[in-house]
Amino acid sequence: MSRICDGRVVIITGAGRGLGRAHALAFAAAGAKVVVNDLGVENDGRGGSSGPAHEVVEEIRAAGGDAIANGADVADFAQTGALVKATLEAFRRLDVVVNNAGFVRDRMFVSCSEEEWDAVLRVHLKGHFCISRHACDHWRSESKAGRAVDARIINTSSGAGLQGSVGQSAYSAAKAGIAALTLVQAAEVARYGITANAIAPSARTRMTESVFAEMMKAPESGFDIMDPANVSPLVVWLGSAESKSVTGCTFEVAGGKISLADGWRTGPAVDKGARFEPDEIGGVVHELLKKAVPAQKVYGT
């Protein structure tokens, strides 16, 4: 891999395993200094261990890179503030935040408990808010002080957030929120030299292996489409100076395929020029549905 991130400093959340680990190794190979954030929790968010983050750090250092481990809870505002501060103290700069941390509590909607809903929304959606908010405070201060900023927020949505997924109502809602958050971030922080983009990856992780076991199975030979490392080159490029003109996008990526998600946009319309009566609505709605591009099917249907 070319060293297109030489000298840049990146925080990657959930970087102890799966996609986050692949991103951390790829950024280090591209010349970046990496903050490996991970709580080492189980697939459902319970438990915890510092082992996975330190293992990735040692792997990066063994290959000649520079990295530190961090165990901040991504959905704790104070802890993520301390994470940004620790990064600046260690490396004297911050260029990229990759929001990757998350877990699942899969349930059909009618079986989902309040605790499960809150836990999933907290780690995914609030987790994306906390670290990015503190990073933006730093970058905005730098910009206002007259120092050049060329910063990146890279969020992690999902096909479940773009199309929905049966049995994953909380996860789908959180990932849809992340896609919308990305649009708002891109619009608001461009003035400070910050871009915001999202990825919707399809890869083998602890979360996907439990839901899509057959699809995620590694092949005995040939190209491993679901290898998490396939996703990381796009993330590294988005974190580089080369991506400066790209913002507000969500990219779906699987294997060797990258596609640009075509999100919600205003579709067919009927304008009466006056208030509709309730008994007029049925005909209008059916006419609109005839003209509309059919929605993609929800995963699992």
C-alpha positions in Angstrom: 0.0 0.0 0.0 1.3 3.5 -0.8 2.0 5.8 2.1 -0.8 8.2 1.3 -1.4 9.0 5.0 2.2 9.6 5.9 2.4 11.7 9.0 -1.4 11.8 9.6 -2.9 10.8 13.0 -6.0 8.8 13.1 -8.3 7.6 15.9 -10.2 4.4 15.1 -12.9 3.2 17.5 -13.6 -0.5 17.9 -10.2 -1.2 16.4 -9.3 -4.3 18.4 -11.0 -6.8 16.1 -12.8 -7.1 12.7 -13.1 -4.1 10.5 -11.5 -1.7 13.0 -8.4 -3.9 13.3 -8.2 -4.1 9.5 -8.5 -0.3 9.3 -5.8 0.2 11.9 -3.3 -2.0 10.2 -4.1 -0.4 6.8 -3.7 3.1 8.1 -0.4 2.2 9.8 0.8 0.6 6.5 -0.1 3.9 4.8 2.1 5.9 7.1 -0.4 7.1 9.7 0.0 7.1 13.5 -2.9 5.2 14.9 -4.9 5.4 18.2 -6.4 2.0 18.6 -9.5 2.5 20.7 -11.4 -0.6 21.9 -13.1 -1.8 25.1 -12.7 -5.4 24.2 -16.4 -6.2 24.8 -18.3 -9.3 23.7 -20.5 -9.2 20.5 -23.5 -8.0 22.6 -21.5 -5.2 24.3 -21.0 -7.0 27.6 -17.7 -7.7 29.4 -14.5 -6.0 28.4 -10.8 -6.5 28.0 -7.8 -4.3 27.1 -6.2 -7.2 25.3 -7.5 -6.7 21.7 -6.4 -3.1 21.5 -2.9 -3.8 22.8 -2.5 -6.7 20.5 -3.2 -4.5 17.5 -0.8 -1.9 18.8 1.9 -4.5 19.1 1.2 -5.8 15.6 1.5 -2.2 14.2 4.8 -1.6 16.1 6.2 -4.9 15.0 5.7 -3.8 11.4 7.6 -0.5 12.1 4.5 1.7 12.7 3.5 3.9 15.6 0.4 3.3 17.6 -1.1 3.6 21.1 -4.0 1.8 22.7 -7.0 3.5 24.4 -9.9 2.1 26.3 -12.4 5.0 26.3 -16.1 4.2 26.1 -17.1 5.8 22.8 -20.5 6.8 24.1 -19.2 8.6 27.2 -18.7 12.3 26.4 -16.1 12.9 29.1 -14.1 9.8 28.2 -14.0 10.7 24.5 -12.9 14.2 25.3 -10.0 12.7 27.2 -9.3 10.4 24.3 -8.9 13.4 21.9 -6.7 15.1 24.5 -4.5 12.0 25.0 -4.1 11.8 21.2 -3.0 15.4 20.9 -0.6 14.9 23.8 0.9 11.8 22.3 1.2 12.8 18.6 0.7 16.6 18.7 -2.0 16.5 16.0 -5.2 14.8 15.0 -6.3 14.4 11.3 -8.9 11.6 11.1 -11.6 10.0 13.2 -12.9 6.7 12.1 -16.1 5.8 13.9 -16.4 2.0 13.8 -17.2 0.7 17.3 -20.5 -1.1 17.8 -22.3 -4.2 18.8 -25.7 -5.9 18.2 -28.6 -7.1 20.3 -30.6 -8.7 17.5 -34.4 -9.0 18.1 -37.6 -8.8 16.1 -39.1 -5.4 16.8 -42.0 -6.8 18.9 -39.4 -8.6 21.1 -36.9 -5.8 21.5 -36.6 -4.6 25.1 -36.0 -1.0 26.1 -32.6 -1.9 27.5 -31.6 -3.5 24.2 -32.8 -0.6 22.2 -31.0 1.9 24.3 -27.8 0.0 24.4 -27.6 -0.3 20.6 -28.5 3.3 19.9 -26.1 4.5 22.6 -23.0 2.7 21.2 -23.7 3.4 17.5 -25.4 6.7 17.3 -24.2 8.5 20.5 -20.8 6.9 20.0 -20.5 8.6 16.6 -21.5 11.9 18.2 -19.2 12.0 21.1 -15.8 11.4 19.6 -16.5 13.5 16.5 -17.9 16.4 18.6 -14.6 16.6 20.5 -12.5 16.3 17.4 -14.5 19.1 15.7 -13.9 21.3 18.7 -10.2 20.9 18.2 -10.3 21.4 14.5 -12.6 24.4 14.7 -10.2 26.0 17.2 -7.3 25.4 14.9 -9.2 26.9 11.9 -10.2 30.0 13.9 -6.5 30.4 15.0 -5.6 30.6 11.3 -3.9 27.2 11.1 -4.7 25.0 8.1 -7.1 22.1 8.8 -7.4 19.1 6.5 -9.5 16.8 8.7 -11.7 13.8 8.1 -14.7 12.2 9.8 -15.4 8.7 8.5 -18.6 7.1 9.9 -19.8 3.5 9.7 -23.4 3.0 8.6 -24.7 -0.3 7.1 -26.9 -1.8 4.5 -29.3 -2.3 7.4 -29.4 1.4 7.9 -29.9 2.1 4.2 -32.5 -0.6 3.5 -33.5 -2.0 6.9 -32.9 -5.5 8.1 -35.4 -7.9 9.6 -34.6 -8.7 13.3 -32.4 -5.7 13.6 -34.7 -2.7 14.3 -32.5 -1.0 16.8 -29.3 -1.5 14.7 -31.0 -0.4 11.5 -32.4 2.7 13.2 -29.0 3.6 14.6 -27.2 3.1 11.3 -29.8 5.1 9.4 -29.3 7.9 11.9 -25.5 7.7 11.2 -26.1 8.1 7.5 -28.2 11.2 8.1 -25.7 12.6 10.7 -23.0 12.3 8.0 -25.0 14.6 5.7 -25.4 17.2 8.4 -21.8 17.0 9.5 -20.6 17.5 5.9 -22.8 20.6 5.5 -21.9 22.2 8.8 -18.1 21.6 9.2 -16.8 22.1 5.7 -16.0 25.8 6.5 -13.4 24.5 9.0 -11.6 22.2 6.6 -13.4 19.0 7.7 -15.0 16.4 5.5 -17.5 13.8 6.6 -18.3 10.6 4.7 -19.7 7.2 5.7 -19.2 3.6 4.6 -21.8 0.8 4.6 -19.5 -2.2 4.5 -20.3 -5.9 3.9 -17.6 -8.0 5.6 -17.0 -10.8 8.0 -17.2 -9.6 11.5 -18.4 -11.0 14.8 -21.7 -9.2 14.1 -22.3 -10.5 10.6 -21.0 -14.0 11.2 -23.8 -14.6 13.7 -26.6 -13.3 11.4 -25.4 -14.3 8.0 -23.2 -17.4 8.8 -23.4 -19.0 5.3 -22.8 -15.8 3.4 -19.8 -14.8 5.5 -18.0 -18.2 5.4 -14.5 -17.9 4.1 -13.8 -19.7 0.8 -11.3 -22.6 0.7 -9.5 -20.8 -2.1 -9.7 -17.7 -4.3 -10.7 -14.2 -3.5 -12.2 -13.8 0.0 -15.0 -11.3 -0.8 -15.9 -10.9 2.9 -12.4 -10.3 4.3 -12.7 -7.1 6.4 -9.4 -6.0 4.9 -11.2 -5.4 1.5 -13.0 -2.4 3.1 -10.0 -0.7 4.5 -8.4 0.8 1.3 -11.5 3.0 0.8 -11.3 4.1 4.4 -7.6 4.9 4.2 -8.2 6.9 1.0 -11.1 8.8 2.6 -8.7 9.6 5.5 -6.0 10.9 3.2 -5.4 14.4 1.8 -6.4 13.1 -1.6 -10.1 12.9 -0.6 -10.3 16.6 0.2 -13.0 17.3 -2.4 -15.3 14.4 -1.3 -17.8 14.9 1.5 -21.4 14.0 2.4 -21.2 10.6 0.7 -22.0 7.1 1.8 -20.2 4.4 0.0 -21.3 0.7 0.0 -18.3 -1.6 -0.2 -18.0 -5.4 -0.4 -15.0 -7.4 -1.7 -13.7 -5.5 -4.7 -16.9 -3.6 -5.3 -17.5 0.1 -4.3 -20.8 1.8 -5.0 -22.1 5.2 -4.1 -25.4 5.0 -2.1 -28.2 7.0 -3.7 -30.0 8.2 -0.6 -33.4 9.6 0.1 -34.4 12.3 -2.4 -37.6 14.0 -3.5 -39.5 11.7 -5.9 -42.7 12.0 -8.0 -45.1 14.7 -6.8 -48.7 15.8 -7.3 -49.5 19.5 -6.5 -53.2 20.3 -6.4 -52.5 23.9 -5.5 -55.0 23.7 -2.7 -55.7 21.5 0.3 -56.6 17.9 -0.5 -59.7 16.3 0.9 -59.2 12.9 2.6 -61.1 11.0 0.0 -58.8 12.4 -2.7 -55.6 11.0 -1.1 -55.9 7.4 -2.1 -55.8 8.1 -5.8 -52.9 10.5 -5.4 -50.9 8.1 -3.4 -51.4 5.2 -5.9 -50.5 7.5 -8.8 -47.3 8.5 -7.0 -46.4 4.8 -6.4 -46.9 4.0 -10.1 -44.3 6.7 -11.0 -41.8 6.0 -8.2 -38.7 3.8 -8.4 -39.4 0.8 -6.2 -37.6 0.7 -3.0 -34.9 -1.9 -2.4 -36.2 -4.9 -0.4 -35.5 -5.0 3.4 -32.7 -7.5 4.2 -34.3 -10.7 5.3 -37.5 -10.4 3.2 
